[in-house]
Amino acid sequence: MKKLLWSLALTAAVLAGCSDSGSVEPAASLDIQSLVDTTTDTAERHDVRKFEKYELQEVIDGDTIRINYEGKSEKIRFLLIDTPETNHEQLGEQPFGPEAKAFLKELLKDEKHVYIEFDVSYRDKYKRLLAYIYTEQGISIQEELLKNGLARVAYIYDPNTKHVDWFKDVQKQAQKQAIGIWSVEDYVTNRGYDKDAYAEAVKEGKVVTPNDSEQPGDDTTATSSPAQTTDGDSCEIKGNINSKGNKIYHMPGQQNYDQTVAEEMFCTAEEAEAAGFVAAQR
């Protein structure tokens, strides 16, 4: 279902076309609230007790926030990830940049503080703080941006490489699902994001759909319709496995059921629990 949302968003972008100046309109707005609801329901909770807690002041863009650091207002750049730009002096606004920022703002809207995990080096050449960011509930911001296809793993510089393997594993799942920035071929590059590739994809309708990205035997793709039992009854309980291996099942009618990507489908709650899944909270 999540991949379907991305495809619908990109279809809207195709219909919108290009502006008179030749620039491409940003990707159509997604159902950010649904993505955030799914995240808060299924995200891994990390132990943040050993990290430092700071007052959150502002979300600047998808990978930068402002905090009160030792009595001063300072920007803090998220380590090891890069989201598309929203208001860059040279690059302007890039597709999926506004969506990444909106997702982050919604995820943090009720947070008064964030937890900061520093690596070896605290600052970059622009004097910005560098860190891994967590909510007060222990949700990793970098992990969720990557999982939802709103960021790429980037700026891997020694000695700040503590979580690079973890983040690359999360990114691989988003790439397999062809969601977000990965839904347009050649949009993501080693140097950043290619607006020309996005423009060409929109112009020619070359956008990745769920059918394009799914391969035979790939059990990480979404189930587009309920599984069928041998007697013809449909099995509609969705089993989702997050990037940390947590197994959660969602019942029809629950808050995030429609947005949940199913790795397995079950007929009964007992069947799901027997397979090691636990019930979603909402």
N, C-alpha and C positions, 0 to 999 in steps of 0.2 A: 504493500500500500504506500509506503514511504517513497518508493521509486516512482509510483504512479503520480504522486504529488509533484515530484521533480519534473516528470515528463509533461504534465499539464502546464506547469509554470513555463517550461521552455516552449511549448506549443503557443502559449500566449505571446511569448517574445517573438516567435516567428511571424505571427499575425501583426504584431506591432511594427515590425520591419525596422528600417533605419531612419534616422532623423535627416533633415535637409542638409546638415553639415557633414553627413557621411558617417557620423559616430553611431554606435549601436546602443539602443536603449538597454538599460540594465535588465537582468533576469526579472521576470514578473514576481511580484511579492508572493511568498509562500505562506502557508498557514503556520506562522512562527509560534503561535500559542500552542498548537498541537505538538510541534516538535519539542517545545520546552516542557509541556506536560508529560510527554513520553520520557524525556530525559530525567525529570525529577522522579518519575515513577520507577525507572529501570536502571539508572546510573549506578555504577559502583561507588560505594562510600569508602573513602580512604581515611586512615587515622591521621588527623591533622594536629594532634596534641603537641607534637614535637616541633611544629612550624610556628612562625611568628604571625601575630594577628595585627592587622592595620585597618584604620578607617577607610572605607571606600568613598571616594569623592565624585568620580565621574567615569563614564565609559566614553572613550575617545573614538575608537573604532573597533573592528573585530579582534584585534590582537594587542590593543593598548588601553590601559586604564590610568586613572590618576588616584593616588592615595595620599593620605597624610603620613609621611615617613619622617619620624623623629622630629615632629613639629613643623615640617615643611611640606608644601604641596608638590608632589613629584610624579612625573610620568613613569609608568612601569611597563616594559615591553615583555610580552610572553615569550619565553625561551622555546626554541626549536620548532616554532610554527610560523606560518605566514598566511594571512587572510587577504583577499583582494582589497584594493584601496577604495576609500569612499570620497576622499577629497585631496588627492595628491597634486603637488604643484606641477609635475610633468606628466604623470600618468592619468590624472583626473579620476573619474569614478569608473571602477571596473565591475563587470558582471559578477554578482554574488557578494560584492562588498557590502552593500546596504543590508542584505539578508544576514550576513555574518554579524554585523553590528547590532541589528535588531534582535537576533537570537541572544547575543551576549547581554544586551540591556534588559531583555525580558527575564533571562535566567537570573540576573543579579538585582532585579528591581526591588526586592524586599530585603536585600542584604545590606546591613549597615557596615559590616566588616568583611574582609577577605583574609584568607590564610596564605602566607607567602613562603614558598620553599626556594631558598637560594641554592645555586650551584657553587662552583669554585669562584668564578668572577662575578662581581655584583653589578658592574656597569659596562655599557658599550661605548663606542667612540663618540657617541653623541651625549654621553653622560647620563643616559637613561638607565634606570634600574632594570635588571634582567632577572626573571624568576619564573617559577611554576606557580600557578594560581589555583586556589581551591575555595569553594564556598564554605560557609560555616557548617554545612551538613556533610562536608568532605567530598563534594563532587569536583573532579578535576576539570577545569575549564578547557585546557588544551585537549584532553581526551575527547570531550564532547564536541568541540568544534571539528576535530578530525573525523570523529565517528559519523557526524551528520553531513560530511562533504563540504564543509564551509572553510576548511583550511588545508594547507599542505605542510608536510614536514620540510623545514628549510632552515637556513642559517646555522648549519651544524659546524660550530667552531670549538676546537679544544680551548680550554678544558671543560666547557659547559656541555657535556654530552651524557649526563647521567641517565636520562630517560629516552634517549634516541631509539633504542630497540623497541621499547614499549610503544612509542608513538608510531613507529613504522608499521608495527603489527596492526594497530588500530586503522591506520591509513589504508592498508591493504584491503580491509573489509569494505571500506567506502568505495575503493576502486573497483572491487568485484561487483558491488551493487550498482555502480555507475550513477551515483547520486551527486547532486550539487556540482561542484567544480569539475568533477569527473564525468559528468553527463555530456560534455561537449568535447569531442576528439581534438587533441592538440591544444586545448585552451590552457592547460597547465604545462609549464615548461620548467627546465632547471633554473631559469633566470626569474621566473615569476609567472605572470599571466599574459596571454597573447590575445588582445582584444580583436586583432585582425582575424585570427582563427575563429573566434566566437562569431564575428560578423559574417564570415564566410559560411559558417555552419547555419546561422540563422537564415542567410540569403538562400542557401541551397536546401534547407530542411534537413541537413545532416546532423541530427541530434540523436543521441543514444537512447533507445527505449529499453524497457525491461526485457523484451524478447531478444534484442540485440546483445545484451550483456549476459544473459543466462546461457550457460553451457550444459550439455548433458552430464549428469553426475555431480553437478555443483549443488551441494545441499545447503549453501549459504544464501541462496536467492529466495525472494519472497514467493509465497504461495498465492496465486492469483484467484483461486477459487477453492471452496472447501473440499477437503479430501473425501473420498467415498469409501464406505465400508463395503464388505462383500454382499450385504443384503440391500444395498442401495441407499442407506441412510447417510446423510452428510455429517461430517465431523468438523465442528466449527471452533474448537478451542485452539487458540494459537500458542505455540511454544516458542519463545524467543530466547536466544542465548547471546548475552552481551559480550563485549571484548575481553572481559575478565573471566568468562566461562560461567557466569551465573545464569541459571536456568529459571525463567519466569513464564508462567502461563496466564493468558488473558481470556476471559469469558466474553461471549457476545453481550453487548450492552454496557460493558465497563467503559470508563471514560476514555481510555486510549486504545480501545480495541481496533478501530479502523486504521490507526496510524502504525500499528505494530507490524513489524516484518516477521513473518513466521518461518522458522527453520523446520518445525514439525507441527503437524495438526493432530488433535486428539478428539475422541468422541465424548469422554467423561473426565471429570476432574481427577477421579481415582486413577485413570489411565495415565494422565499427565504426571501425577505425583509418583506413580510407580516408575516412571521414566526419569525421576529425579528433579522435576520442575516444582516450583513453589508458586502459590497464587500471587498475582499482582495486588498491591495494596489498594488500588482504586480501579 
